[in-house]
Each structure stands twice: as structure tokens, then as C-alpha cells.
Amino acid sequence: MRRAQKIWATCLPAFMAFAIFGTTISSNASEMPKASVLDILAVVNEYPVSAYDLNQRLDLIIRSSTLPNTPRARLSLAPRVLKSLINEALQLQEAKRLKIVVSQPEMNRALRLVEKQNRLQPNKIFPFLKSRQIGQTTLLRQIRAALAWQVVVRRRYAHSTIITDEEIDRTLARFKESAKSPRLLAAEIFLPLDNPSQEATVRNTANKIIEEIKAGANFALLARQFSQSESARHGGDLGWIQPGQLDPQIEKVLKTLPIKALSMPIRTAAGYTIVLLRNRRAPPEQKAGNTIVSLRQIILEAPNGARPDELQSQLSLADTIQKSVRGCDDFAAIAKELGIKRSGNIIQVKIKELSKNLRTLVTTIKTGAVSPPLRSPEGVKMIMVCNRSNSGGGGANLPNRNKIRTLLLGRRLEIQARRYLRDLRQTAFLDIRAWR
């Protein structure tokens, strides 16, 4: 009969002080006692997590950063690292059950990403680990678990998760509204709060992570170890984000952060998030020359040589039209009502392809407004800009509907992934062992 999961939050910290080091350590201890590689710290559905596994992962974190390799630092990290190792075991076991295999090319691409995040040249990750006396296995297992888990979640939920056109419309509208807002380059570490009783524990964990980053720990490394969002496998990197892309509470904090600053823990409905603002840039400006305009024109007949009174009559009519017309439909209706034959649409064109005089006029008038009368060989001409759109030459670069659908699906799958892992923990045979 499967045993129930032992109480984690209250027992683990005290257990770790004893189980990892064999004895309780003081704040000024100078050397961490070594545990035997045969000591089993946890059993996850018959898979053992040993003291060796834990110490290897601790070495990866500490020796890849400027954190001090002291008993206190290792003791602070150990409970979170053990929990990560248990989660990885559950993820790999579920992938194995579903016969999901991570290919070597996938592993290689992930390793190149890790190298990039650590500013290493290609194929230098293993020499880097060796130089710091870190085994390859702990990193490879972590990467394999992350890649396999992504496939597990998508296989189970992607086809049944529906993103409606209304959701896409609302998201696209938010992107359009924010087109003139600054762009932020940010990264995150997300800690979910599955149970309200864990509020203090999760908040304290977030504060410890902040302390470790300030002490020199690599943000991307800690994000891969402890963050439980889709961005974790990218070292927490969110890329250049637009307003409306993240939780409003997170965006509110990001707007106030100086560049390269780290936030305090941000409480959201799902848990706690730590964000790092890497850079900020001005919103993309619209280059007028690359703007595509849709034009409509009316030409009132007054050819060269027309009598002054005839020309004045047409100019007066043009002035009336300019003051009374609102919008392209109204412009077309007036032309039809007055029987003006020389009216209609001009093909869509880039502003930079117009003549100099017309280019200046089109740039200055508002969309839906009538230009002042222009004297031309054909008569008295009026122009209206019915629509403007960017051709990709420096505008807002709004995502298309497919990209928005992918974004929304990713958010939904993140929530499903956390629930999936929580359910696996609750039904697993999970034995946290004391030191033997």
C-alpha cells in the first residue's frame, strides 16, 4: 500500500541540517561535513535521490556563481534543490510512462542555449563544468527533464486547450493600445503558491533567492533550478515584452525599476514572481516614408484658362466640402450626390512613392480629414487619407494572430503543467528519509 507523502514544510529544513551534513552546523563553521554517496535522502516511486545527487546539484549552483561554498550557503539552498530533484524525478518518470524520448539534437540545442546564457563559446560547457569539478550528469538530467516535461504537457493538454477568437481580439487590442509604450527586456523567477498555508514559506524562499542573486548567484542559473514557468528553461528570459503581455502587478513593478535592477517578491494570484529588468528602450517609431496610405480624391473641374468666377465657384464648393465632410464614406457620398465624375479611390501606396508636394500633404493631414484645395491642371483637387498602415519599416511590429494564439496557449499550458506536477506529487510514493 502506498504511503502518504510526509509533511514537507515543517520537517524538511530541520532534516536537511542533519541529513546533508550529519550534524547541525553553526553560523561560523568553516567546512561542510561530507555525506556518503550511498545515503538516500528521498525515494520517489522507488527512484532514489542520494546525497551525492544533491551535492552535485549544489556544486553546479555554487561553483557556477560567486556564492560562497560554505555550510551556511549550502544549507540555505539544499531544501529547494532537493525539491527540484524530486520534481525532475516525477517528470522523467511520467515521460517514460508515456514513452517520450528526448533526442540528442534536442539536447545539443539546449546545451548551446546554456552556453549562451553563461557567455561560453559553443561546445565549451563540459570543459567549464570539469574546470569547476562538476559532473556532467546533473546538468544533463536537468535539461532532459525540462525538455521531456514540455512534451508531456503539450501531448496531454495542447489539443484540448481552446483559444477563442475573442481572446485573441482582446489581446491584440491591448498590444495596439500599448504600441507607443516603452519596451522592456526582462527575466523572471516564478514560485507557485498551490496552497494558502504555504504563503510564508514561498515568500521566504523568494527572499532567499533575491539574497543569493545579490550575493553573486547567476539569475539564469537560479531560474533554471527553481522557477516553475515556461521561461525557466531559457534561464527566466522573457525577451522584449510589451505592455499587456504580463500580469498587471508585474508590469507595474517593471515600469518603476531601474535598468539591471531586481524586484522584491511580487505577489500575484498564482504565486510570487521575481523580475529582473535587463534593459529598456523607447517604443518603435513609425517611419512616415514606409507608411502605406489608402487615398480618396475629388477633382472639381476648373481647367487652366477657366474664368475667375468659375474658379472661385469651385474653390467655394471645395471649402464647403472640406468643412462638412467627416470620413471616407461621407466623402464618397458627397461626390456621388453632387455628381462629381472625377472622384474615387487611388490605389494604396507608400508615402515615399508620392510626389514631393503630395507626400508633404498626406503626412500632415489626419486620417479621415479632407486636405485644403489644391490647384492642378485638371482642376481643384481634394485628398483624403482613408487608412494608414505600417509596411514593416520601423513600426510597432505587432504580433499576428497566430503568434498571439501561441502566446495564450503557452500561458494556459503553464497553469496546466503546475497542476499536473502537483497531482503527480500527491499520488506519488514519496519518502523523505532521515539520516541513517
N, C-alpha and C positions, 0 to 999 in steps of 0.2 A: 504493500500500500504506500502510495506516495506521501512523503512527509510535507507538511505545510512549510512555506517559506518562513524562516526565522525573522524576528524583528530586526530590521536593518538600522534604523536611525539611532536607536538608543544603545545598541550593543556594539556596533562596528568600531567607533572611534576608540573606545577603551580596549577592545580586542586587538585593534591594529597596533597599539602601542606595545602590546605584549607579543602578538603573533609575529610581527615583522622583525622585531629587534630582540625578542627573547626576554626583554626586561623593560620596565618603564625607564625612560631616559630623562635627564634633567635638561634645563634650558642651556646649560653651558657644557654639555657633553661634546667631546671633540671627535669621536669616532663612532660610527654606527655598527653595532654588533651584526654579524652576518648570519642569516638563516640558512639552514641546509637546503640544498636544491630539492630534496625529497619531501620537504614539508609541504603539505597540501593546505592551502588557505580556503579553498572553496571547491565544491563539486556541483557542476551544472549538468543535470541529466547524465550523470556518470562520466562527464568530462572533467578532469581535474585542473584547477588553476593553482599553480605552485608558487612558492616564494621566489623561485627562480624567474618565473614569468613576470611577477610583479616587479622584481628588482631590475629586470631588463627594460621594462617599460619606464620605470623611474629613471634609469640611466639615459634612455632616449630623450626624456624631457629635460633633465637637469644638465646633461653634458652637451645638449644642443642649444643651450642658452647660457646666460651668465648667472643663473641661480646658484647659490652656494650648495655644494654637495655635503650637507650637514644632516645629522639625525633629525633636527627640527624641520628642515625643508622637506625631507623625505616623508616624515610623519604627517606633515600637512597635506602632501599630495596623495599619500597612499590610499585613503578611503575612496577618493574619486577615481583613481587609477584602477583599483580592484573592481569597482562598479563597472567601469568601461570594459575591462577584460571579461566580466560576466556577460555584459550585453553583447560583446563580439561573439562569445561562445554561442549564445542563443541565436544570433543572426546567422552564423555559419551553419549551425545545426538545422535551421529552418531551410536554408538554401540547399543543403544536402538532401533534406527530405523531399524537396521539390525538384531535385536533380539539376540544379543550376550550377554551372561551372564557369568560373571567371577565366577567360583566355589569357595567354601570355601577352599578346598585343595590348589588351586592355590594361594589364598590369604595367607594361612598359610605358604606356601613355600616362598612367597615374604617377609612376616614378619620375617621369620628366617634369610633371607638374610640381611634385615635391621639390625637385632640384631647383626649379624656377623660383618657388616660394622662398627657398633658402639661399638664393643667389649663387647656385652652384652651376658649373658647366655640365652639359649632358654627359651621362654615364659616370658621374663623379659621386653619386650618393653613397655607394658601397664603400669606396675608399674613405669618404668622410666619416661614415659610421665606424669603420675599422680604426681610424686615427683616434677616435674617442672611446674605443673599446666597447662598442655597442654591437650586439649581434644583429644580423640582417633579419632574422626570423620575426622579431617583434614588430618591425615596420611592415614587413610583407604581410603578416597576418592581419594587421590593422587595415591595410589597403584592401586586401582581399575581402574582408568582412564588409567594408563600406561599399565596394562595388557589387558584391553579391546581394547585399540588403536592398540596394536600389532596384535591382532586377526583381527581387522577391515582391517588393511593394508595388511596383508597376504591374507585374503579372497579376497580382491579386485585385488591384483596385482601379487601374487606369481605364479599363473598358467599361466599368460600371459607374465611373465618375463623370457626370454630365456637366458641361459648362454651357450655359444658355447664351443665346444671342443678346439677351437683355443685360447679363453680367458683363459681356464684352463691351456693349454700348456704354454702360456706366463707367467702366474702367477707361475706355478710350476718351470719354468726355473729361475725366479727371486729368488725363495726360494732356489734352488740348488746353485745359484751363491753366495748367502749370507750365506751358510752353515757354513762358518768359521768366520762369523762376531759375535760380542758380542750380547747377548740377553738383552733386556731392559724390565723392568717391569714398566708400565706406566699407567696413568689415564688421562682423558680428560674432558674438558667442551667445548662444541661446540655451537656457536651462529651463526645461518644462516644469510646471507645477501640477502634478497629477492628483495630488491630494492636499486639501487646505491645511491639514495637520502638519505638512512638511514646509510650510511657509518660511519659518525662521531658518530651517536647515538649508533650504535652497538659497535664500538671501545671503546667509553667511558664506555659502560656497561661492556665490558671485563675488562677494567682497574679498575672499581669499584669492580668487583668480585675478582680481584687479591688483591686489598687493603683489602677486607674483609677477605680473606684467611690468609693474612699476619697478620691481627689483631686477628686471632684466630678462624675464621669460619671453620667448618669442610668441607674439599674438597668434600667428597662423598655426604654430605647433599646438598651443593650448586649445585653439578652436577645433583642430582635428581630433584632439584627445577627448574633449569634454562637451563641445557644443552638440546639440541634438536638432539641428536644422539641416536642410539640404545643402547649405553653403559650407558645412563642416568639411566636406571632402575637398573643398577648394581653400581650406585654411580660413574659412569665415568670410571670404571675399564676396562682396555684393556687387562689385563693379560700379559704374556710374549710374546712380539712381536718380529718378525723377520724383518730384512731389506726388504723393498719392500711391506710391509703389509699396511703402512700408506702413506699419501700424502708426496711427497719428501720434501716439505718445512718443514713439521712437523718433519720428520726423521732427517733432517739437524740440527734442533734445539736440538732435543733429544740427539744427539751424543755429543753435547758440554755441556750439563747440568751436574752439579754435582749431586750425589745421594741425593734425598729428596728435590731437588730444583724445583722451579716453574718458568715456562717460562713467558715471556711477551706475549701479544696477537700475534698470528701468523696468518697472512693474507693468505688465500688460495682462490681458485676460488669460493668456496661455502660460505665462511664467515670467522669468526675469531675463532681460537681454542687456548685454554689454556691447556698446558700439565704439568703434574707432573711426574718427574722421581723418582719412588719409589726405584728401585734397578737396578743394572747392574751385569751381570755375564759373565764369559768367554764362548766362544762357546763350545758346547759339543764336546768332543774329541772322535775320533774313537778308540775303543779298538781292537787292532790287532787280539787278540785271537778270538773275536766274528765275525770277518770279514769272509764272505763266498767267496771263490775263485773258479773260474772255470779254470781248468788247462788243458793244452795240452802237450803231450810228444813225443819225438822221441828217440828211442833207436837204436844206431848203434852197430851191432854185433861185440863184441870183448870179448869173454868169458874168464874166468880165464884160464891161460895156453896158451893164444894166443901168437904168436911170436911178438917180439918187433916191427918189421917193420909193422906188421898188426895193432897193437895197435896205432902206430904213424900215420898210414894212416887214421885211423878212427878219431883220435884226430885232424888231419889237416882238415878233412871234417867237423867236428863239429865246428872248428874255423871259417871256411868259412861260414857255415850256420849262426852262431851267428852274424857275421859282416854284412851279406847281407839281412837277413830276417827282415821284418817290419810288425808286426801284425799277428794275428792268422790265417787269411785266407792265407797269404803268407807262413806261417809256414806249413800249411796243404798242400799247393800246392807243396812246395819243397819236402815234404815227398813222395807225390804221383809221382812226376817227377823222383825222384831217386829210386823209387821202394822200399822204406824202409817199410818193412812189420810191424815192431813193432813200430807203431806210432798211435796216435789217442787221444781222449779225456779221461780225468779222471773225474769221477763223481764230481759234486760240493761238496765242503767240507769246514768246518770251519778250519781256520788256526791252532787253538789249537788242532785239532784232528790229525794233521800230525805228522810224526816222528820229533824228535828234529832237525836233520840236514836239513830236507826238510822244516820245519817250518821257520828256520832261513833264508834259501834261498828265500822262497816265500815272506817273509816280506821285504826283501831288494831289490828285483828286481822290476822294473817298469812294469806296465801293458802293454802288447804288446811287451815286450823285452824278448830275449832269455837268459836263465841262462848260466853261464860258464859250460863247460862239466863236468859231474860227473862220476867218475868211480864206477861201480856197478857190482855185479856178472853177470848181464845179458849182460853188455857191456858198451858203453859210452852213458850216458843219458843226454838229454837236456830238460828243462822245460820252458814253457811259461805260464804266468798268463794272461788269456784272458779277465777276468772280475773280479771285486771285488764288493761286496755289503754288506751292514750292516744288521745284523740279529736282531737288536733291543737292542744290549747290550751296548749302550752308544754313538751311532752315532748321526747324525743331526736330526733324528726324523722328517723327512719331512712329511707334511700332505698328505694324499691320495687325489685322485681326488674328491671324494665325499665331503671331508672337504673343499676343495678349492671351489667347487661349492656352498656350503653353505655360505662360506665367501663372495664370489662375489654376491650371491643373497642378503645377508644381506646388503651389501653396496648399491646395486641397490634399495632395498626396503626403505632404509633410505631417499634416494633422493625422491622417490615417496611419502613417508609419509609427508615430508616437503611441497611438492606441494599440497597434499591432504588437509592438515591443512590450508594452505594459501587460497585454494579455499573455504573451509568452512567459514573462516573468512570473505572473500569478499562477500559471498552470504548470510551471517547471518544477522538477525536483531540484531544489536549490538548498544546499547545505553549507552554511558559513561555519568553518571549523575553528576551534580554539587551538592554540599551540600544543603539540603533543610531544 
